[in-house]
């Protein structure tokens, strides 16, 4: 058996020793957004720290609690990652996307990605939400490198519609119903952990990037490979380097996320309820 497949199966077995809950949707909470899992929007059935799952990578970033939450948002059975794993933490890319493969193996058919991002689009402002319509993965290693796991998906995965149009419609209509402004655009993942230089941001603007961060794209690639339906929202926590007067810091990311937390809770909760209707 491929070592990556064996590790995945061991992770599934570890979780199943704790819970038989079957999620239909998987939600990843980005930097500063993890408190959503602690609100009354989520009816929690089980919490499993990453440290209790055999062979599972552990998040080391401040603000990422590092646990799975199994529960329901309305009628939607969901598994929530309260803290993701990043490539810049030193993990192999196969480990970075292991959580996505695990959540799919547990039953999740939809992946709802969220992240904190820098705004490259000069019409954006800190505190905006941006729905992902496409992404640029050129600057990171593909999670599909190496032997292909035929049990997960094809050797050559089609990437022409990573972000499901029907789920985009749900997000768009949900935001409109709530009166929450929702930008749309292309997200680019860089490796991090250093923030980008002004020259790099000018390059990304020329490539058509609207937001930039250090996560998400590799997760979307792995999920798309397995046939999951994907949607995503970036919280624009700051304008990217060279587009504002302030120096970039993780503190600013968390402060902005805290400021828009109420709108984020409303948007994600209502969107998950809308997504549940498609099951």
Secondary structure, 3 states (H helix, E strand, C coil): CCHHHHHHHHHHHHHHCCCCCCCCEEEEECCCCHHHHHCCCCEEEEEEEHHHCCCCCCCCCCCCCCEEEEEEECCEEEEEEECCCCHHHCCCHHHHCHHHHHHHHCCCCEEEEEEEEEECCCCCCCCCEEEEEEEECCCCCCCCCCCCCCCCCCCCCCCCCCECHHHHHHHHHHHHHHCCCEEEEEEEECCCCCCCCHHHHHHHHHHCCCEEECCCHHHHHHHHHCCCEEEEEEEEEEECCCCCCCCCCHHHHHHHHHHCHHHHHHHHHHHHHHHHCCC
